[in-house]
Amino acid sequence: MTTNRMKLVFISGPFRADSAWGVEQNIRRAEELALKVWRLGFACICPHTNTRFFDGAADDEIWLAGDIEIMRRCDAVLMAPRWEFSNGSIQEREIALEFGIPVYESLDDLGGLHG
C-alpha cells in the first residue's frame, strides 16, 4: 500500500508577553491557527503548546534550540499574525529561509503546499 506523505507545517509566532495572560493569548492564537492548518489537511507543529507550562523548568535556550530542531524537520513554516513584532519569530523565519524551508504568511498561500 502506498500513501502520500502528509506535509508538516511549523507555526511561528509570538510567545512571550508582559504578563502570563499575554503569553496565554499568544498561545491561543497559535493554537487556533494550528487547528486551521490541520483542517486544510496538513500535519502541524505548534511549539507554543509544547512548552506552555514549562516556564522556569529549564533554561529558555533549550526550548528555543528545540523549536529550531523541530522546525528543521518541517516542510513549511506558517507565520502567525503579529510575527513581525516577535524577535523569536523573526529569527525562526530567517533560519527557515536559510534551510530552504518555504515560509508562508497566510493560510491561503499555504494551500499551494499540497501540490
C-alpha positions in Angstrom: 0.0 0.0 0.0 1.4 3.4 -1.0 0.4 6.5 0.9 1.4 10.1 0.3 3.4 11.7 3.0 1.5 14.3 4.8 3.2 17.7 4.7 4.3 19.1 8.1 3.8 22.7 9.0 5.5 24.6 11.8 3.7 27.6 13.4 5.9 30.6 14.1 4.5 33.5 16.1 4.8 35.5 19.3 5.1 33.6 22.6 6.5 35.9 25.2 4.5 38.8 26.6 4.4 41.3 29.5 2.1 39.0 31.6 1.0 35.4 31.9 -2.3 36.5 30.4 -0.5 37.9 27.3 1.5 34.7 26.9 -1.7 32.7 27.1 -3.3 34.9 24.4 -0.3 34.4 22.1 -0.6 30.6 22.7 -4.3 30.6 22.0 -3.8 32.5 18.7 -1.2 30.0 17.6 -3.4 27.1 18.6 -6.3 28.5 16.6 -4.0 28.8 13.5 -2.7 25.3 14.0 -6.3 23.9 14.0 -7.0 25.7 10.7 -3.8 24.1 9.3 -4.9 20.6 10.3 -8.3 21.3 8.7 -6.5 22.1 5.5 -5.1 18.6 5.5 -1.6 19.2 6.8 0.1 17.9 10.0 1.0 20.8 12.2 3.5 21.5 15.0 2.6 24.3 17.3 5.6 24.9 19.5 3.7 27.3 21.7 1.8 24.4 23.2 4.8 22.1 23.6 6.2 24.2 26.4 3.2 26.1 27.5 3.6 25.3 31.3 7.3 24.7 31.4 8.2 28.2 32.4 11.3 28.1 34.6 11.7 24.3 34.4 14.8 24.7 32.2 16.8 27.4 30.6 14.9 29.2 27.8 17.8 28.3 25.4 16.8 24.7 25.5 13.3 25.4 24.4 14.5 27.7 21.6 17.1 25.3 20.3 14.5 22.5 20.4 12.0 24.6 18.4 14.6 25.2 15.7 15.4 21.5 15.5 11.7 20.7 15.2 11.3 23.4 12.5 14.2 21.9 10.5 12.2 18.7 10.0 9.1 20.5 8.7 8.1 21.1 5.1 6.9 24.7 5.7 6.6 27.5 8.2 3.4 29.5 8.7 3.9 32.8 10.3 1.1 33.7 12.8 -0.3 37.2 13.0 1.9 39.8 14.5 5.0 37.7 13.9 6.9 40.7 12.8 6.8 42.1 16.4 8.5 38.9 17.9 12.2 38.7 17.8 11.9 34.9 18.1 9.6 34.7 15.1 11.8 36.9 13.1 14.7 34.6 13.9 12.7 31.5 13.1 11.7 33.0 9.7 15.4 33.8 8.9 16.5 30.3 9.9 13.8 28.6 7.9 14.8 30.6 4.8 18.4 29.7 5.4 17.4 26.0 5.5 15.4 26.4 2.3 12.1 25.8 4.1 9.2 27.7 2.5 7.7 30.4 4.6 4.1 31.4 4.3 2.3 34.4 5.8 -1.3 33.3 5.2 -3.5 30.2 5.2 -4.4 31.0 1.6 -0.8 30.9 0.5 -0.2 27.7 2.4 -2.8 25.9 0.3 -0.3 25.7 -2.5 1.9 23.4 -0.4 -0.4 20.5 -1.3 1.0 20.3 -4.9 
